[in-house]
Amino acid sequence: MTDVVDADELLRRIRRGREHAAEEERAWRERAQSLTATDPEGAREAADRARAFEAVLRVLEEIVRPGGAPNRADGVKQVT
């Protein structure tokens, strides 16, 4: 990243990243739920990926709204 950007552009980029992380988290959670019955190992991997995107989303949310209440999505049931 060699370009100098102002605070507004940086905030726009962070918000785009936050939106992308939210979309990916939602997609992986849906995939985990759909794989639970047929592919438990795939469901576990999808749930792990959903949690990774959830962590990214929480960090970006804290940057945009410091101290705000965290947005909670419906959790994925752990497959054992």
Protein Blocks (a to p, Z undefined) as FASTA:
>chain_A
ZZccdfklmmmmmmmmmmmmmmmmmmmmmmmmmmmmmmmmlmmmmmmmmmmmmmmmmmmm
mmmmghiacdddddddddZZ
